[in-house]
Amino acid sequence: MHARLAFRALAAVALSALTASAAQAQASAQQAPQVSVTGVIYTQYQYSDAPIPAKSTFDMTRAYVNVLGRFSNGITTRLTTDVLPNGVGGNYVMRLKYAFAAWTPTGSSLTYKLGMIQTPFVDYEETLWDYRMQGTIAVDRYGAMTSSDAGFGVDGHWNGERVNAQFALVNGEGYANGIGDFRKDVEARVSFRLKPTDDNSRVGGLRATGYVGIGKVTTTGADRNRYLGQLSYRTTEYTIAGEYVSRKDAGVTGSIISAFGVYHFDRSKVALIGRVDIVDPDNNVASNNTDQSVPDPSAVRVLVRPRPRTTL
């Protein structure tokens, strides 16, 4: 009797060991490193009725090459190069846009990033706007924020993206302007979904979004502060959004107001987009606002774009 029980126990241990080995082998196969290479190219044809020599041109305005790595234990990496015209003789230059490692602990709602990372707001609004190929968003175009900077960041999302947020401690000079000095900028964004729609992504639904950026200018130590409030509504059919930005650079306080909309025709590859930006470089100087309609003075443009929509 004892011998039979011992044999059964030994058989159970052997079966458990074989099952564990098979599970570990399967897990190892599933966690094998994966590396993918993708690219995005922004190219266009433009005709202008202005009295200039280059009335009709083909342009390559931007090109990105992404090398994405996925490893075990929630570790990922990203390397993105940015190719753009340098304005001299039609030549192009290449620079680093993103280069970071990220870690998402198992079962966690937080992702930790270190390196040249996305800043908290620009990447979020480019996903909401979804037409980066048309041009940079207002806060990037007018120098209030940059899309990438070197530092440490934390991204988080909760309750099915009902709330998502990003925090970053960065150099503050942006990916195109060097590392700066010992001063660092603190940047944070949080977005709340007030009402759901058929778009359940991190930018979908009726959302209220806030952003704060506090920093100091390199060498001078002057203030570099940004405060932003945005209200947006996005479905799979259309997007509307508006935002107000207060910016302080040294002793000068200015503002940016931006509003945009997108409408996708049902069962079609055609979309209408429009955006208007109102920029006040100094709130204390009267009548110095500039009205910047995008992409043209009518602020409306018809685009043909394949679906599904993708972003960089």
C-alpha positions in Angstrom: 0.0 0.0 0.0 2.8 2.4 0.9 4.7 1.5 -2.2 1.6 2.2 -4.3 1.1 5.6 -2.7 4.8 6.4 -3.2 4.6 5.5 -6.8 1.5 7.7 -7.3 3.3 10.6 -5.6 6.4 10.1 -7.7 4.2 10.0 -10.9 2.4 13.2 -9.8 5.7 15.0 -9.2 7.1 13.9 -12.6 3.9 15.0 -14.4 4.1 18.4 -12.6 7.7 18.8 -13.6 6.9 18.0 -17.3 3.9 20.4 -17.3 6.0 23.2 -15.7 8.8 22.6 -18.3 6.3 22.7 -21.1 4.7 25.9 -19.7 8.2 27.6 -19.3 9.2 26.6 -22.9 5.9 28.1 -24.2 6.3 31.2 -22.1 9.9 31.6 -23.4 8.7 31.2 -26.9 6.0 33.8 -26.4 8.5 36.2 -24.7 11.1 36.0 -27.4 12.4 39.4 -28.4 10.5 41.0 -31.3 11.9 43.8 -33.4 9.9 45.6 -36.1 10.9 48.4 -38.5 8.2 50.9 -39.7 8.3 54.2 -41.5 6.1 57.3 -42.2 6.7 59.7 -45.1 5.0 63.0 -45.6 5.2 64.1 -49.2 3.0 66.5 -51.1 2.3 68.4 -54.3 1.6 72.1 -53.9 0.4 74.7 -56.3 0.4 78.4 -55.3 -1.2 81.3 -57.2 1.3 83.7 -55.5 3.8 85.5 -57.8 6.7 83.3 -56.8 9.1 81.1 -58.9 8.2 77.9 -57.1 4.5 78.0 -57.9 4.3 74.2 -58.6 6.3 71.9 -56.4 6.6 68.3 -55.2 7.9 68.3 -51.6 9.1 65.7 -49.1 8.4 67.5 -45.9 9.2 64.8 -43.3 10.2 61.2 -43.1 10.4 59.0 -40.0 12.0 55.5 -39.5 10.9 53.6 -36.4 12.7 50.6 -34.8 10.4 49.1 -32.2 11.5 46.4 -29.7 9.4 44.2 -27.5 10.9 42.0 -24.9 9.9 39.9 -21.9 8.7 41.3 -18.6 6.9 44.2 -20.2 10.0 45.9 -21.5 9.8 47.8 -24.9 12.1 50.1 -26.8 11.7 52.7 -29.5 14.2 54.4 -31.8 12.8 57.0 -34.3 14.9 59.1 -36.7 13.5 62.3 -38.2 14.5 63.3 -41.7 13.6 66.9 -42.8 14.7 69.6 -45.2 17.5 71.8 -43.9 16.6 74.8 -46.2 20.0 74.8 -47.9 20.2 73.7 -51.6 17.4 71.1 -51.2 19.4 69.0 -48.8 18.0 66.9 -45.9 19.3 66.3 -42.4 18.6 63.4 -40.1 18.2 63.8 -36.3 17.0 61.7 -33.4 13.3 62.1 -32.5 12.7 59.3 -30.0 15.1 56.9 -28.2 13.8 55.4 -25.0 13.2 52.2 -23.1 9.9 51.6 -21.4 8.7 49.2 -18.7 5.1 48.2 -17.9 5.0 45.9 -14.9 2.7 42.9 -15.2 -0.9 44.0 -14.4 0.1 47.6 -13.9 -1.7 50.7 -15.3 1.6 52.6 -15.4 4.4 52.6 -17.9 7.8 54.0 -17.0 10.0 55.6 -19.7 13.6 56.8 -19.8 15.4 58.5 -22.6 14.3 60.8 -25.4 10.5 60.4 -24.8 7.2 61.9 -26.0 6.2 64.9 -24.0 2.8 64.7 -22.3 0.6 66.9 -24.4 1.8 67.0 -28.0 1.6 63.3 -28.7 -1.9 63.2 -27.1 -3.3 66.1 -29.3 -1.6 64.7 -32.5 -3.6 61.5 -31.8 -6.8 63.5 -31.3 -6.2 65.7 -34.3 -5.0 62.7 -36.4 -3.7 64.8 -39.2 0.0 65.5 -38.4 0.7 65.1 -42.1 -1.0 68.5 -42.6 1.4 70.2 -40.2 2.4 70.6 -36.6 -0.3 71.4 -34.0 -0.5 75.0 -32.6 1.5 74.6 -29.4 4.3 73.0 -31.4 4.2 75.3 -34.4 4.4 78.5 -32.3 7.1 77.3 -29.9 5.0 76.8 -26.8 5.9 73.0 -26.5 7.9 70.4 -28.2 7.0 66.8 -29.1 10.0 65.1 -27.7 12.6 65.7 -24.9 15.2 63.8 -22.9 14.2 62.7 -19.4 12.0 60.4 -17.4 8.3 59.9 -17.8 5.3 57.9 -16.5 2.2 57.2 -18.5 -1.0 55.9 -16.9 -4.5 54.9 -17.8 -7.4 53.7 -15.6 -11.0 52.3 -16.0 -10.7 51.6 -19.7 -9.1 54.9 -20.6 -11.8 56.9 -18.8 -8.8 58.6 -17.2 -5.3 58.8 -18.7 -2.3 60.9 -17.7 1.3 61.5 -18.4 4.1 63.0 -16.3 7.6 63.9 -17.4 10.8 65.4 -15.9 12.8 66.6 -18.8 15.7 68.9 -19.8 13.1 71.3 -21.2 15.0 72.3 -24.4 13.4 69.8 -26.7 15.0 67.2 -28.9 16.3 69.7 -31.4 18.1 72.1 -29.0 20.6 70.1 -26.9 20.5 69.1 -23.2 20.5 72.6 -21.6 21.9 73.1 -18.1 21.2 71.7 -14.7 17.6 73.1 -14.7 14.8 70.7 -15.5 11.1 71.1 -16.6 8.2 69.4 -14.9 5.3 68.6 -17.3 2.0 66.8 -16.6 -1.2 66.1 -18.5 -4.5 64.5 -17.3 -7.6 63.7 -19.4 -11.0 62.8 -18.2 -13.7 61.2 -20.3 -16.9 62.9 -19.3 -19.2 61.0 -21.7 -18.4 57.9 -23.8 -19.0 57.6 -27.6 -18.3 54.8 -30.1 -14.6 55.8 -30.0 -13.2 54.1 -26.8 -9.6 55.1 -27.4 -7.6 57.3 -25.1 -8.8 60.4 -27.0 -12.4 59.3 -27.7 -15.6 60.6 -26.1 -16.3 64.0 -24.6 -13.1 64.8 -22.7 -11.7 67.6 -20.5 -7.9 67.8 -20.6 -5.5 69.9 -18.6 -1.8 70.4 -18.9 0.9 72.2 -16.8 4.5 72.8 -17.7 6.9 74.5 -15.3 10.5 75.2 -16.1 13.4 77.6 -16.4 15.2 78.8 -19.5 18.8 77.6 -19.9 21.6 80.0 -18.7 19.1 82.8 -17.7 16.9 80.9 -15.4 13.9 82.9 -16.6 10.4 81.4 -16.3 9.1 79.0 -18.9 5.6 78.1 -17.8 2.7 76.7 -19.8 -1.0 76.2 -18.7 -3.5 74.6 -21.0 -7.2 73.6 -20.9 -8.9 71.7 -23.7 -12.4 70.4 -24.3 -12.8 67.8 -27.1 -15.5 65.5 -28.5 -14.6 62.6 -30.7 -16.5 59.8 -32.4 -15.5 57.4 -35.2 -17.3 59.9 -37.5 -16.1 63.3 -36.4 -13.9 65.3 -34.0 -14.2 68.8 -32.6 -11.9 70.4 -30.1 -10.9 73.7 -28.7 -8.1 74.8 -26.3 -6.7 77.8 -24.5 -3.0 78.1 -23.7 -1.3 80.6 -21.4 2.5 80.8 -21.9 5.0 82.8 -19.9 8.6 83.3 -21.2 10.7 85.4 -18.8 8.5 88.5 -18.2 6.3 88.1 -21.2 2.9 86.3 -21.0 1.1 85.3 -24.2 -1.7 83.0 -25.2 -2.8 80.6 -28.0 -6.3 79.7 -28.8 -6.8 76.8 -31.2 -9.9 75.1 -32.5 -10.2 72.3 -35.0 -12.6 69.8 -36.5 -12.6 66.6 -38.6 -15.5 65.0 -40.4 -15.3 61.5 -42.0 -17.9 60.8 -44.6 -19.6 57.5 -44.0 -18.2 54.5 -45.9 -15.8 56.8 -47.7 -12.1 57.6 -47.8 -12.9 61.4 -47.9 -12.7 63.7 -44.9 -13.0 67.4 -44.2 -10.6 69.0 -41.8 -10.3 72.5 -40.5 -8.4 74.4 -37.9 -7.9 78.0 -36.8 -5.2 79.3 -34.4 -5.2 82.7 -32.8 -1.8 83.7 -31.3 -1.2 86.6 -29.0 2.6 86.8 -28.3 2.1 89.4 -25.5 -1.1 89.9 -23.6 0.0 93.4 -22.5 0.4 94.7 -26.1 -2.8 95.6 -27.8 -3.8 94.5 -31.3 -0.9 92.1 -31.8 -2.9 89.0 -32.3 -2.4 86.9 -35.4 -5.1 84.7 -36.9 -3.6 81.6 -38.4 -6.1 79.5 -40.3 -4.9 76.0 -41.1 -4.5 74.9 -43.8 -5.6 78.1 -45.7 -7.6 81.2 -45.0 -10.9 79.3 -45.4 -9.6 76.9 -42.7 -11.3 74.0 -44.5 -9.8 71.3 -46.6 -10.9 68.1 -48.3 -8.6 65.1 -47.9 -8.7 61.6 -49.3 -7.2 59.2 -46.7 -7.3 55.4 -46.4 -8.8 53.9 -43.3 -8.2 52.8 -40.6 -6.6 56.0 -39.3 -3.0 55.7 -38.0 -0.7 57.9 -36.1 3.1 58.1 -35.7 
